[in-house]
Amino acid sequence: MSPTLLFCQSAKENLEGLSFENLKENFFNNEKNRVKQLSYANAYLIKAKQENIPVEKARGYILLSMLHEDNKALVYIDSSITLSKNLNDPNYPAYAYSQKGFFYKKQHDYKKAIDNFLIAENIAKKNNPDLYYDTKFSIAVLRSEELGEVKEALNLYKNCLDYYSDKNVRDPKYSYSYQLLLFGLADAYKTLNISDSATYYNKLGYFESKATKNKHINALFILNEGANKVFKGNFKEALDSINKALPLVKYSEDKGNLLAAYYYTAKSYEGLQNKKEAVKNFIKVDSMYIINKRITPEFANGYPYLISYFKKNGDKVNQLKYLTKYMEIDSLLQHNYKELTKKLQKEYDTPYLIQEKENLIQSLKKDKTISYWGILLLILIIIITSGLAIYQYKLKKRFHIRFESIIQNLSEANEVKVTEENKDSEIQKSKTENIGINEEIVKQILKKLLNFEKNKGFLDANVTIQSLSDMMETNNKYLSKIVNVYKEKNFVQYINDLRIEYALKTLKEKNKLRKYTIQALALEFGFNNAESFSSAFNKKTGIKPTFYIRQLEDLKNIQN
């Protein structure tokens, strides 16, 4: 007799006496043993039918649905919905509709997934706030990861975070959901390149998951901070974090995050100019795509690197292979991934890909004659040179327009300031009514902020929201809210914008400063390094500081 048959026979004898709670607990404790899970799910449903408890029958069908990925799962879920739709139970049918959303998500039918998540959310809203916010979180994840709507997802994550503010988030009832939410927040901020916020939530999630001994989620926060370090340009630190998380991600058989680990490993090596290792890991990303048949727009970005690498190395077979794969991804996912479609059109126009693919196929079939390659190379050089020349001309023209706009704005700064001061009292009164902070406190903090700006306190490289709130003798929540409402930006952006505005004015007025290196200018204007200064400068003005300085020098020579 086989071990499976023996287990089933003994299970039939031993499971009848177990409670619903015991059966459910055993089902989830045996996630890597489908045979045992099936026996527990069947025992649960049989018990529910024998005792004729509709809600337990509904739950039994959901347990069975979790063991299938085909239409059989959908049949079980629909049976659960039919049984529970008139019960007015706090969990069903809302939970069943939520599971139906997950089913369609796995099938890449995101419209139906959203529809079912919304039904679940509307039902749970009436009598189950925990499930309501769990479902809202599921919608946020779908919008962020599958549809590329990260900003919209971030608002939903923040809404969920507010719900947990008065909960014991280390209670087993909430800890898992709360930690997943922290991961969602960190990942969204990382994708939006708001690195400091991403680091904050990664650290918080790391400590929370460590406190509750959830090793898998703990590894995900380490991995995500490694990815965040890639965005910051700290490639060696990124590799350290990713390599620390990788064994646990592999052990958990988390294929989605394993793909992410390989992708960010490749991006780290790309940043370190180690092309061999970058290619090796981008190929691992492709191998995970072959297994999963699922990839998000973010991780598809490795294919252009592979195409370019093999093209430069004259390996037309691999160039064609990854070019075909990249087109396959576009064809398979373009209805679901709006951002990928935009990226393909912008960076790798689909008609051009088709033509290049055909050219490669024909080229591989033909004899490689010297004259043929000489002509092709010449044409390619002409096309690239012409394209670069046109691109550089348009880019320079765009930058020059931005420079002229900056100079004009600096000249008009005093007039604009007077106009704003005339309007300030009306705006202040309007905003104070809505901010939820005492009007006198708001006025005091705004006055101190004005003094802070006049005294150029923003040039202190170590200034933080905590240090400034301490100096102003207020709390950082008040200061943060007032900056957000009255300055219409977050604290980091507020400080960086003040620094860049001061840099623009000072560089225009002081010729001597234009001789400084970018690193020296960064320190002069309150930044810790040249990269953060250049990034903030470009974000504020749309041009690089080197271009701005060069144009100022040209303007000076013309005037002389």
C-alpha positions in Angstrom: 0.0 0.0 0.0 1.3 3.5 -0.9 2.2 6.1 1.8 -0.5 8.4 0.4 -3.2 5.7 0.6 -2.1 4.8 4.1 -2.3 8.5 5.1 -5.8 8.9 3.6 -7.1 5.8 5.4 -5.7 6.9 8.8 -6.8 10.5 8.2 -10.4 9.3 7.7 -10.3 7.6 11.0 -8.6 10.4 12.9 -10.1 13.6 11.5 -13.7 13.1 12.3 -13.3 14.2 15.9 -11.5 17.4 15.1 -13.2 20.8 15.4 -13.6 23.2 12.5 -10.8 25.4 14.0 -8.4 22.4 14.4 -9.1 21.3 10.8 -8.5 24.8 9.5 -5.3 25.2 11.5 -4.0 21.9 10.3 -4.8 22.8 6.7 -2.7 26.0 6.9 0.1 24.3 8.9 0.7 21.9 6.0 1.2 24.3 3.1 4.0 22.1 1.6 2.0 18.9 1.7 -1.0 19.1 -0.7 -2.2 15.5 0.2 -2.6 16.4 3.8 -4.2 19.7 3.0 -6.7 18.0 0.7 -7.7 15.6 3.5 -8.2 18.4 6.0 -10.2 20.4 3.5 -12.4 17.4 2.6 -12.9 16.6 6.3 -13.9 20.2 6.9 -16.5 20.2 4.2 -17.9 16.8 5.2 -18.3 17.9 8.8 -20.0 21.2 7.7 -22.5 19.2 5.5 -23.2 16.7 8.3 -23.9 19.5 10.8 -25.6 21.6 8.1 -23.9 24.9 8.9 -24.0 27.1 5.7 -21.1 29.4 6.7 -18.8 26.4 7.5 -19.7 24.8 4.1 -18.8 28.1 2.4 -15.4 28.0 4.2 -14.9 24.4 3.3 -15.3 25.2 -0.4 -12.8 28.1 -0.1 -10.2 25.7 1.5 -10.7 23.3 -1.5 -10.4 26.2 -3.9 -6.9 27.1 -2.5 -5.6 23.7 -3.7 -6.4 24.4 -7.4 -5.3 27.0 -10.0 -7.7 26.0 -12.8 -11.5 26.5 -13.3 -12.1 24.0 -10.5 -11.0 26.6 -8.0 -13.6 29.0 -9.5 -16.3 26.4 -9.2 -15.5 26.0 -5.5 -15.4 29.7 -4.9 -18.8 30.2 -6.6 -20.3 27.4 -4.5 -19.0 29.3 -1.4 -20.6 32.6 -2.6 -23.9 30.9 -3.4 -24.1 29.3 0.1 -23.2 32.4 2.0 -24.7 35.4 0.0 -27.7 35.7 2.2 -26.1 34.9 5.6 -25.1 38.4 6.7 -21.9 36.8 8.1 -19.0 39.1 8.9 -16.6 37.0 6.8 -18.7 35.5 4.0 -19.4 36.0 1.2 -16.9 39.0 1.3 -13.9 36.7 1.8 -15.1 34.4 -1.1 -15.3 37.4 -3.4 -11.8 38.4 -2.3 -10.5 34.9 -3.2 -12.2 35.2 -6.5 -10.3 38.4 -7.1 -7.0 36.6 -6.3 -8.0 33.8 -8.8 -8.5 36.3 -11.6 -5.3 38.1 -10.7 -3.4 34.9 -11.2 -5.1 34.5 -14.6 -3.9 38.1 -15.4 -7.6 39.1 -15.9 -7.1 42.3 -13.8 -10.5 43.8 -14.7 -12.4 40.9 -13.2 -9.9 40.8 -10.3 -10.6 44.5 -9.4 -14.4 43.9 -9.9 -14.4 41.1 -7.3 -12.1 42.9 -4.9 -14.5 45.9 -5.0 -17.5 43.6 -4.3 -15.6 42.1 -1.3 -14.7 45.6 -0.1 -18.3 46.9 -0.2 -19.7 43.9 1.7 -16.9 43.9 4.3 -17.4 47.7 4.8 -20.7 47.0 6.5 -19.6 44.7 9.3 -15.9 43.6 9.1 -13.4 46.5 9.1 -10.4 44.1 9.3 -11.4 42.3 6.1 -12.4 45.7 4.5 -8.9 47.0 4.9 -7.3 43.7 3.9 -9.2 43.9 0.7 -8.3 47.5 0.2 -4.7 46.5 0.6 -5.1 43.7 -2.1 -6.5 46.4 -4.5 -3.5 48.6 -3.8 -1.1 45.8 -4.5 -2.8 44.9 -7.8 -2.7 48.6 -8.8 0.9 49.0 -7.9 2.5 45.8 -9.1 0.3 44.8 -12.0 -1.0 48.0 -13.4 1.9 50.4 -12.6 -0.4 52.8 -10.8 2.0 53.3 -7.9 0.8 56.8 -6.8 -2.8 55.7 -6.6 -1.8 52.6 -4.7 0.3 54.7 -2.2 -2.9 56.6 -1.2 -4.6 53.3 -0.5 -1.7 52.1 1.5 -1.7 55.2 3.6 -5.4 54.8 4.2 -4.8 51.2 5.5 -1.9 52.5 7.7 -4.3 54.9 9.5 -6.5 51.9 10.4 -3.6 50.2 12.2 -2.7 53.3 14.2 -4.8 52.1 17.2 -4.2 48.3 16.8 -1.7 46.0 18.6 0.3 45.3 15.4 2.3 42.6 17.1 -0.8 40.6 17.9 -0.9 37.5 15.6 -4.3 38.8 14.4 -2.7 41.9 12.8 1.0 41.4 12.6 1.2 39.6 9.2 -1.2 42.0 7.5 0.5 45.0 9.1 4.0 43.9 7.9 2.7 43.3 4.4 1.4 46.8 4.4 4.7 48.2 5.6 6.4 46.3 2.7 3.8 47.7 0.2 4.6 51.3 1.5 8.3 50.8 1.3 8.1 49.3 -2.2 5.9 52.1 -3.5 8.2 54.8 -2.1 11.1 52.9 -3.6 9.4 52.8 -7.0 8.6 56.5 -6.8 12.3 57.1 -6.0 11.5 58.6 -2.6 14.4 56.7 -1.0 14.3 58.1 2.5 10.6 57.1 3.0 11.3 53.7 1.5 14.2 53.2 4.0 12.0 54.3 6.9 9.3 51.7 6.2 11.9 49.0 5.4 13.6 49.5 8.8 10.2 49.6 10.6 9.1 46.4 8.8 12.5 44.8 9.5 12.1 45.4 13.3 8.4 44.4 13.4 9.0 41.1 11.5 12.0 40.4 13.7 9.9 41.0 16.8 7.3 38.5 15.6 9.9 36.1 14.2 8.6 36.1 10.7 11.8 35.2 8.9 10.3 35.3 5.4 8.9 38.8 5.6 12.0 39.9 7.4 14.1 38.7 4.4 11.8 40.7 2.1 12.5 43.9 3.9 16.2 43.3 3.7 15.8 42.6 0.0 13.7 45.7 -0.6 16.2 47.9 1.1 18.9 46.4 -1.1 16.8 47.4 -4.1 16.3 50.9 -2.6 20.1 51.2 -2.3 20.3 50.5 -6.0 18.1 53.5 -6.6 20.4 55.5 -4.3 23.5 54.4 -6.3 25.0 52.5 -3.3 25.6 49.4 -5.4 28.0 47.5 -3.0 25.7 48.0 -0.1 22.8 46.8 -2.2 24.6 43.6 -3.1 25.3 42.9 0.6 21.6 43.3 1.5 20.4 41.2 -1.5 22.9 38.4 -0.8 21.8 38.4 2.9 18.1 38.0 1.9 18.5 35.6 -1.0 18.9 32.2 0.9 15.6 32.8 2.8 13.8 33.9 -0.4 14.9 30.7 -2.1 14.0 28.6 0.9 10.5 30.1 0.9 10.1 29.3 -2.8 9.0 32.9 -3.3 9.4 33.0 -7.1 8.2 36.6 -7.5 10.7 38.0 -5.1 13.5 35.6 -6.3 13.1 37.2 -9.7 13.3 40.6 -8.0 16.5 39.6 -6.2 18.1 38.5 -9.5 17.0 41.7 -11.2 18.4 44.1 -8.5 21.6 42.0 -8.3 22.0 42.6 -12.1 21.3 46.3 -11.7 23.9 46.5 -8.9 26.5 44.9 -11.1 25.4 47.2 -14.0 26.1 50.2 -11.7 29.5 48.7 -10.8 30.3 48.4 -14.5 30.6 44.6 -14.1 28.9 43.6 -17.4 29.6 39.9 -17.1 27.8 39.5 -13.7 25.0 41.9 -14.8 24.3 39.8 -17.9 24.5 36.6 -15.8 21.8 37.8 -13.5 19.5 39.4 -16.1 19.6 35.9 -17.7 18.4 34.5 -14.4 15.5 37.0 -14.5 14.6 35.6 -17.9 14.8 32.0 -16.6 12.3 33.0 -13.8 10.1 34.5 -16.4 10.1 31.3 -18.3 9.1 29.4 -15.2 6.5 31.9 -13.9 5.2 33.3 -17.3 4.8 36.5 -15.3 6.9 39.7 -15.2 6.1 43.3 -14.3 7.2 46.3 -16.3 9.9 47.1 -13.8 11.7 43.8 -14.2 11.3 43.7 -18.0 13.8 46.5 -18.2 16.7 44.0 -18.2 15.9 42.8 -21.7 17.2 46.0 -23.5 20.4 45.6 -21.6 20.8 42.0 -22.8 19.9 43.0 -26.4 22.5 45.8 -26.4 25.2 43.6 -24.7 24.9 40.8 -27.2 24.6 43.3 -30.1 27.9 45.0 -29.1 29.6 41.6 -28.8 28.4 40.4 -32.2 26.4 37.5 -30.7 23.4 37.7 -33.1 21.9 34.4 -31.9 21.4 35.7 -28.3 20.6 39.2 -29.6 17.7 37.7 -31.5 16.7 35.4 -28.6 16.2 38.3 -26.1 14.8 40.6 -28.7 12.1 38.0 -29.4 11.5 37.5 -25.7 11.2 41.2 -25.2 8.6 41.4 -28.0 6.8 38.4 -26.5 6.4 40.2 -23.2 5.0 43.2 -25.0 2.5 41.1 -26.9 1.5 39.1 -23.9 1.2 41.9 -21.3 0.5 45.1 -23.3 -3.2 45.1 -22.3 -2.3 44.7 -18.6 0.8 46.8 -18.3 0.2 50.4 -19.4 3.6 51.6 -18.3 5.4 48.8 -20.3 3.5 49.8 -23.4 4.5 53.4 -23.0 8.1 52.4 -22.3 8.2 50.2 -25.4 6.8 53.0 -27.6 9.2 55.5 -26.2 12.4 53.6 -25.9 12.1 50.6 -28.2 9.3 51.3 -30.7 7.5 48.1 -31.6 7.6 48.5 -35.4 11.4 49.0 -35.2 11.7 45.8 -33.1 9.8 43.8 -35.7 12.0 45.1 -38.4 15.2 44.5 -36.5 14.1 41.0 -35.7 13.4 40.3 -39.4 16.8 41.8 -40.3 18.5 39.6 -37.7 16.8 36.4 -39.0 17.7 37.2 -42.6 21.2 38.2 -41.6 21.8 34.9 -39.8 20.7 33.0 -42.9 23.0 34.9 -45.3 26.7 34.6 -45.7 28.6 37.1 -43.6 30.6 38.9 -46.3 33.0 41.7 -45.5 31.4 44.2 -47.9 27.9 43.5 -46.5 29.0 44.2 -43.0 30.9 47.2 -44.1 27.9 48.8 -45.7 25.6 47.8 -42.8 28.1 49.3 -40.3 28.4 52.5 -42.3 24.6 52.8 -42.5 24.3 52.1 -38.8 27.0 54.7 -37.9 25.2 57.3 -40.1 21.8 56.5 -38.4 23.2 56.6 -34.9 25.3 59.8 -35.6 22.3 61.6 -37.1 20.0 60.4 -34.4 22.4 61.6 -31.7 23.0 64.9 -33.3 19.2 65.6 -33.6 18.7 64.4 -30.0 21.5 66.6 -28.7 20.2 69.6 -30.6 16.7 69.2 -29.2 18.0 68.5 -25.7 20.3 71.5 -25.7 17.4 73.7 -27.0 15.1 72.5 -24.3 17.8 73.1 -21.6 18.4 76.6 -22.9 14.7 77.4 -22.7 14.7 76.2 -19.1 17.8 78.3 -18.3 16.2 81.4 -19.7 13.1 80.7 -17.7 15.2 80.4 -14.5 17.0 83.7 -15.1 13.8 85.5 -15.8 12.2 84.0 -12.6 15.2 85.2 -10.6 14.8 88.7 -12.0 11.2 88.8 -11.1 11.6 87.1 -7.7 11.1 90.3 -5.7 7.9 91.2 -7.4 6.5 87.7 -7.0 7.4 87.8 -3.3 5.5 91.0 -2.8 2.5 89.6 -4.6 2.6 86.4 -2.5 2.9 88.4 0.7 -0.3 90.4 -0.1 -2.2 87.1 -0.6 -0.7 85.4 2.4 -3.2 86.4 5.1 -6.2 85.2 3.1 -4.5 81.8 2.2 -3.3 81.4 5.8 -6.8 81.9 7.2 -8.3 79.5 4.7 -5.7 76.7 5.4 -5.7 77.2 9.1 -9.4 76.4 9.2 -8.7 73.0 7.6 -5.4 71.9 9.1 -6.6 70.9 12.6 -3.9 72.9 14.5 -4.5 75.9 16.6 -4.2 79.1 14.6 -1.8 80.7 17.0 0.5 77.7 16.8 0.4 77.7 13.0 1.3 81.4 12.9 4.2 80.9 15.4 5.6 78.0 13.3 5.2 79.9 10.0 7.0 82.9 11.5 9.8 80.6 12.7 10.0 79.0 9.3 10.3 82.5 7.8 13.2 83.3 10.1 14.7 79.8 9.3 14.6 80.7 5.6 16.0 84.2 6.1 18.8 83.0 8.3 19.6 80.3 5.7 19.3 77.5 8.2 18.7 75.1 5.3 22.4 75.3 4.5 23.1 73.0 7.5 23.7 69.6 5.9 22.5 67.9 9.1 19.1 69.6 9.4 16.3 67.2 9.8 12.6 67.6 10.7 13.4 66.4 14.2 16.3 68.9 14.7 14.3 71.8 13.3 11.2 71.0 15.3 13.4 70.8 18.5 14.9 74.2 17.6 11.4 75.6 17.1 10.2 74.1 20.3 7.3 72.2 18.6 6.7 68.6 17.7 7.7 67.1 14.3 4.1 66.1 13.4 2.9 69.7 13.6 5.9 70.9 11.6 5.5 68.2 9.0 1.8 69.0 8.5 2.4 72.7 8.3 5.2 72.3 5.7 3.0 69.9 3.7 0.0 72.3 3.7 1.6 75.7 3.5 4.7 74.9 1.5 2.7 72.2 -0.5 5.6 69.7 -0.4 7.2 67.3 2.0 9.9 68.3 4.4 12.9 66.9 2.4 11.6 68.5 -0.8 11.1 71.8 1.1 14.7 71.9 2.3 16.1 70.8 -1.0 14.1 73.4 -2.9 15.3 76.2 -0.6 18.9 75.1 -1.1 18.5 75.0 -4.9 16.7 78.3 -5.0 19.6 79.8 -3.0 22.2 78.0 -5.3 20.5 79.5 -8.4 20.6 83.0 -7.0 24.1 82.8 -5.5 25.7 81.2 -8.6 24.2 84.0 -10.7 25.6 86.7 -8.4 29.0 85.3 -7.4 31.3 84.5 -10.3 33.9 83.0 -8.0 31.6 80.1 -7.0 31.3 79.0 -10.6 34.9 77.9 -10.4 34.1 75.4 -7.6 33.8 71.6 -8.3 30.2 70.2 -8.1 31.3 68.4 -4.9 32.4 71.7 -3.3 29.2 73.4 -4.4 27.2 70.6 -2.9 28.9 71.2 0.5 28.5 74.9 0.1 24.7 74.6 -0.4 24.0 72.1 2.4 24.2 68.8 0.5 26.4 65.9 1.6 27.6 64.9 -1.8 27.7 65.8 -5.5 25.1 63.2 -6.5 22.4 64.4 -4.1 23.0 68.0 -5.1 22.9 67.3 -8.9 19.8 65.1 -8.4 17.9 67.8 -6.4 19.1 70.5 -8.8 17.8 68.6 -11.9 14.5 67.7 -10.1 13.9 71.4 -9.3 15.1 73.0 -12.6 15.1 70.3 -15.2 18.8 71.0 -16.0 22.1 69.9 -14.5 24.1 72.3 -12.4 27.1 72.1 -14.8 24.9 73.3 -17.7 23.5 76.1 -15.6 27.1 77.3 -14.7 28.2 77.0 -18.3 25.3 79.1 -19.5 26.0 81.7 -16.8 29.6 82.0 -18.0 28.4 82.3 -21.6 25.9 85.0 -20.6 28.7 86.9 -18.7 31.0 86.8 -21.8 28.2 88.1 -24.1 27.5 91.0 -21.7 31.2 91.9 -21.5 
